[in-house]
């Protein structure tokens, strides 16, 4: 007779295991994203397909991008985007455009090419920000450029996800289909801007009154989930909806206080998303399309190096600092995972290998970035002054 473990007991064991694995990863400087994906792959046969796991993970992802949106009131968002646009545009051309061209040359379709281009595109915000902080490089001149580029990617990627959600939902790839998706995206953005400027900008007294109320987290999380849900209702991405909801609430100018409410819930739920993603990866007959895979892993590294060097110089950084920035941009993470989750089983495995490979390579390159840049551009030794007589 089979005895099924209670769900609560399973959840308890899972959280304890995640804690100890997370501590192990932190000790050896392995980002939690990678650790939890690998743990999900190991636990896949024990956990199986779980709607509850997926739902909790979705809440974590929504809160993550809601918090990203909260960092940027509309005016500040436009200023940051404007400053880093040349480097950001180069990033899109190389990592989405050229990647799509490579994939098409290998015989895959346009939707598959766009999906893989999306996987290759965005540098991991969570891995990069954490490594800048732990390596004490946050005050370095390249940090502003790196963070600005990540913000640009955070603006592009939700829209890209929204388009991919529409296309992978069975919509034919036509100009009309693209027009409908673009109209929905514009509608969702316009709604967020109007609500932010007309409603939330005037809610400062409401927030002051209830911010210390224990249940205020319900209002904040409810706003994030509701706008994310509206995006899903429009067959767009909940990530885009959550990011826009954060921009709306940013107009209240209470970001720091609100973060104290959200961070504990996000930290509890977000790792579950990476665990869930790990459980969906099944290698089965092995890794598909190895030739294309190796090509894209190499190109993914080279493309980010070009973006860092060329984009950094356009941004105004020195050659040495630009090179240091370039070797700090390789790692892929959360956005790539979200896009990979939209793929078929074969492409999901393919994308997972790209993500894990570039994440691990990126971490190594990040740690050696100062030494590599110093090797190429050594500090000039001060010339000795000869004293007379």
C-alpha positions in Angstrom: 0.0 0.0 0.0 1.4 3.4 -1.1 1.6 6.0 1.6 1.6 9.5 0.2 3.6 12.1 2.1 1.5 15.1 3.2 2.0 18.2 1.1 3.0 20.3 4.2 5.7 17.8 5.1 7.0 17.8 1.5 7.0 21.6 1.6 8.9 21.6 4.9 11.6 19.3 3.6 11.9 21.3 0.4 12.4 24.6 2.2 15.0 23.0 4.5 16.8 21.5 1.6 16.7 24.8 -0.3 18.2 26.6 2.7 21.1 24.2 3.1 21.8 24.0 -0.7 21.6 27.8 -0.8 24.1 28.2 2.0 26.4 25.7 0.2 26.1 27.7 -3.0 26.8 31.0 -1.3 29.9 29.6 0.4 31.4 28.6 -2.9 30.1 31.7 -4.7 27.6 29.8 -6.9 24.5 32.0 -7.5 21.2 30.7 -6.1 19.6 30.8 -9.5 21.9 28.0 -10.7 21.8 26.0 -7.5 18.0 25.9 -7.4 17.7 25.0 -11.1 20.1 22.0 -10.5 18.2 21.1 -7.3 14.9 21.1 -9.3 16.4 18.8 -11.9 17.5 16.4 -9.2 14.1 16.5 -7.5 12.0 16.3 -10.7 11.2 12.5 -10.2 10.2 13.1 -6.6 8.1 16.3 -7.0 6.7 15.6 -10.5 4.4 18.2 -12.1 3.0 20.5 -9.4 0.5 23.3 -10.1 1.1 24.6 -6.6 4.8 24.8 -7.2 4.2 26.6 -10.4 1.7 29.1 -8.8 4.0 29.9 -5.9 7.0 30.4 -8.3 4.8 32.7 -10.5 4.1 34.9 -7.5 7.8 35.1 -6.9 8.6 36.2 -10.4 5.8 38.7 -10.4 7.1 40.3 -7.2 10.7 40.3 -8.5 9.7 42.4 -11.6 7.2 44.4 -9.7 10.1 45.5 -7.4 12.3 46.3 -10.5 9.5 48.5 -11.8 9.2 50.3 -8.4 12.8 51.5 -8.8 11.8 53.7 -11.7 9.3 56.5 -11.6 8.5 57.5 -15.2 10.8 60.5 -15.5 13.8 58.7 -14.0 13.1 55.7 -16.3 13.2 57.8 -19.4 16.5 59.5 -18.3 18.2 56.2 -17.7 17.0 54.7 -20.9 18.1 57.7 -22.9 21.6 57.6 -21.6 22.3 54.0 -22.2 20.3 53.6 -25.5 23.2 53.3 -27.9 24.8 50.4 -25.9 21.3 48.9 -25.3 20.5 49.1 -29.0 23.8 47.4 -29.9 22.9 44.7 -27.3 19.6 44.0 -29.0 21.1 43.9 -32.5 23.9 41.5 -31.5 22.2 39.2 -29.0 18.7 39.0 -30.5 19.2 40.0 -34.2 22.4 38.1 -35.0 21.4 35.2 -32.8 18.2 34.9 -34.8 20.2 34.9 -38.0 22.4 32.1 -36.8 19.4 30.0 -35.7 17.7 30.5 -39.1 20.8 29.5 -40.9 20.7 26.2 -38.9 17.2 25.6 -40.4 14.9 26.5 -37.5 11.7 28.6 -37.9 11.2 32.3 -37.1 9.4 31.8 -33.8 12.0 29.4 -32.6 14.7 31.9 -33.7 13.0 34.7 -31.8 12.6 32.5 -28.7 16.3 31.5 -28.7 17.3 35.1 -29.4 15.4 36.0 -26.3 17.1 33.4 -24.2 20.6 34.6 -25.4 19.7 38.3 -24.9 19.5 39.5 -21.3 22.4 39.5 -18.8 21.2 38.2 -15.4 20.2 41.2 -13.2 20.2 39.2 -10.0 23.6 37.5 -10.6 25.3 40.6 -11.8 24.0 43.0 -9.1 24.9 40.5 -6.4 28.4 39.9 -7.7 29.0 43.7 -8.0 28.1 44.0 -4.4 30.0 41.0 -3.0 33.1 41.8 -5.0 33.0 45.4 -3.8 32.9 46.8 -7.3 29.7 48.7 -7.0 31.7 52.0 -6.6 33.8 51.3 -9.8 33.1 53.5 -12.8 31.8 50.6 -14.9 29.0 49.8 -12.4 26.8 52.7 -13.5 27.1 51.5 -17.2 26.5 47.9 -16.3 23.4 48.7 -14.2 22.1 51.1 -16.8 22.4 48.3 -19.5 20.6 45.9 -17.2 17.8 48.5 -16.8 17.6 48.8 -20.6 17.3 45.1 -20.9 14.7 45.1 -18.2 12.6 47.4 -20.4 13.1 45.4 -23.6 12.8 41.9 -22.2 9.2 42.1 -20.7 8.0 43.4 -24.1 9.8 40.6 -25.8 8.3 38.0 -23.4 4.8 39.5 -24.1 5.3 39.1 -27.9 6.6 35.5 -27.4 3.7 34.6 -25.2 1.3 35.8 -28.0 3.3 33.9 -30.7 3.7 30.7 -28.7 0.0 30.6 -27.9 -0.7 29.3 -31.4 -1.0 32.7 -33.2 0.3 32.6 -36.8 3.3 34.7 -37.5 1.8 37.4 -39.6 2.0 41.2 -39.8 -1.6 41.3 -38.5 -0.7 39.1 -35.5 2.3 41.3 -34.7 0.1 44.4 -34.9 -2.5 43.0 -32.5 0.2 42.0 -30.0 1.9 45.5 -30.3 -1.5 47.2 -29.8 -2.1 45.1 -26.6 1.4 46.0 -25.3 0.8 49.7 -26.0 -2.6 49.5 -24.3 -1.1 47.9 -21.2 1.7 50.5 -21.0 -0.7 53.4 -21.6 -2.9 52.1 -18.8 0.0 51.9 -16.4 1.2 55.4 -17.3 -2.3 56.9 -16.9 -3.0 55.0 -13.6 0.4 56.1 -12.3 0.0 59.8 -13.2 -3.7 60.2 -12.5 -4.3 57.8 -9.5 -1.2 56.7 -7.7 0.5 60.1 -7.8 -2.3 61.3 -5.6 -2.3 58.4 -3.1 0.5 59.6 -0.9 -1.8 60.3 2.1 -3.4 56.9 1.6 0.0 55.2 1.7 1.1 57.2 4.7 -2.1 56.2 6.6 -1.9 52.4 5.9 1.8 51.7 5.2 2.4 50.5 8.7 -0.8 48.4 8.7 0.2 44.7 8.9 -2.1 43.7 6.0 -0.9 46.5 3.6 1.2 43.8 1.9 -2.1 42.5 0.6 -2.8 45.8 -1.2 0.7 46.0 -2.7 0.9 42.3 -3.8 -2.7 42.5 -5.0 -1.8 45.4 -7.3 1.2 43.5 -8.7 -0.8 40.3 -9.3 -3.9 42.1 -10.6 -2.0 44.0 -13.3 0.1 40.9 -14.1 -3.2 39.1 -14.4 -4.6 41.7 -16.8 -1.5 41.2 -19.0 -2.2 37.4 -19.0 -5.9 38.1 -19.9 -4.6 40.0 -22.9 -2.4 36.9 -23.8 0.7 38.9 -22.9 3.3 38.3 -20.2 2.6 38.6 -16.5 6.2 39.8 -16.1 5.4 42.9 -18.3 2.2 43.6 -16.2 4.1 43.3 -12.9 6.9 45.6 -14.1 4.4 48.2 -15.2 2.5 47.9 -11.9 5.8 48.7 -10.1 6.2 51.8 -12.3 2.7 52.8 -11.3 3.4 52.5 -7.6 6.8 54.2 -8.0 4.9 57.4 -8.5 4.0 57.4 -4.8 7.7 57.7 -3.9 7.6 55.2 -1.1 9.9 52.6 -2.7 12.2 51.9 0.3 9.3 51.4 2.7 7.4 49.1 0.3 10.5 47.0 -0.4 10.6 46.1 3.3 7.1 44.7 2.9 7.7 42.8 -0.3 11.3 41.4 0.1 10.4 38.6 2.6 7.6 37.4 0.4 9.7 37.5 -2.7 12.6 35.7 -1.1 10.2 33.0 0.0 8.5 32.5 -3.3 11.1 33.3 -6.0 13.4 30.3 -5.4 10.4 28.1 -6.0 10.2 29.4 -9.6 13.8 28.2 -10.3 13.0 24.9 -8.6 9.9 24.5 -10.8 11.9 25.3 -13.9 14.5 22.7 -13.0 11.8 20.1 -12.7 10.6 20.8 -16.2 14.0 20.0 -17.8 14.2 16.4 -19.1 17.3 15.5 -21.2 15.6 12.3 -22.5 17.6 11.4 -25.6 20.4 13.9 -24.8 21.2 17.5 -25.7 19.6 18.5 -29.0 21.4 20.3 -31.9 24.9 20.3 -30.4 26.4 22.2 -33.3 24.0 25.1 -32.9 24.3 24.9 -29.1 28.1 25.3 -29.1 27.9 28.1 -31.7 25.4 30.0 -29.7 27.3 29.6 -26.4 30.4 31.0 -28.0 28.5 33.7 -29.8 26.6 34.6 -26.6 30.0 35.3 -24.8 31.5 37.1 -27.8 28.4 39.3 -28.3 28.4 40.5 -24.6 32.1 41.3 -24.9 31.5 43.4 -27.9 28.6 45.2 -26.2 30.7 45.9 -23.1 33.8 47.2 -25.1 32.0 49.2 -27.8 29.0 50.2 -25.7 31.3 51.2 -22.8 33.4 53.4 -25.0 30.2 55.1 -26.4 29.1 55.6 -22.8 32.3 57.4 -22.1 34.4 54.8 -20.2 38.1 54.2 -20.8 39.4 51.2 -22.8 40.4 49.4 -19.6 37.1 50.1 -17.8 35.1 49.1 -20.9 36.9 45.8 -21.1 36.3 45.2 -17.4 32.6 45.9 -17.9 32.6 43.5 -21.0 33.9 40.6 -19.0 31.1 41.2 -16.4 28.1 40.9 -18.7 28.2 37.2 -19.9 25.9 35.5 -17.3 22.3 34.8 -18.3 19.6 34.2 -15.7 16.0 35.0 -14.8 14.7 36.5 -18.0 16.3 33.7 -20.1 14.6 31.2 -17.8 11.2 32.9 -18.2 11.6 32.8 -22.0 12.9 29.2 -22.0 9.8 28.2 -20.1 7.7 29.1 -23.1 9.5 26.7 -25.4 8.8 23.1 -26.4 10.4 20.3 -24.4 13.3 20.0 -26.8 14.0 23.8 -27.0 13.7 24.0 -23.2 16.5 21.5 -22.7 18.5 23.4 -25.4 17.9 26.7 -23.8 18.7 25.4 -20.3 22.1 24.3 -21.4 22.8 27.8 -22.8 21.6 29.4 -19.6 23.7 27.2 -17.3 26.8 27.3 -19.5 26.8 31.1 -19.9 25.9 31.6 -16.2 28.8 29.5 -15.0 31.2 31.0 -17.6 30.0 34.5 -16.8 30.6 34.1 -13.1 34.2 32.9 -13.8 34.8 35.8 -16.2 33.3 38.3 -13.8 35.7 37.3 -11.1 38.7 37.5 -13.4 37.5 40.7 -15.2 39.8 43.1 -13.2 42.9 40.9 -13.8 42.1 40.4 -17.5 41.6 44.2 -18.1 44.8 45.0 -16.2 46.7 42.4 -18.3 45.5 44.2 -21.5 45.9 47.7 -20.1 48.5 47.7 -17.3 48.8 50.8 -15.1 51.6 53.0 -16.4 54.4 53.2 -13.9 55.3 56.8 -12.9 58.5 57.9 -14.7 61.4 58.5 -12.4 62.6 62.1 -12.1 66.3 62.5 -12.2 67.6 64.9 -9.6 70.5 67.2 -10.6 74.1 66.3 -9.4 
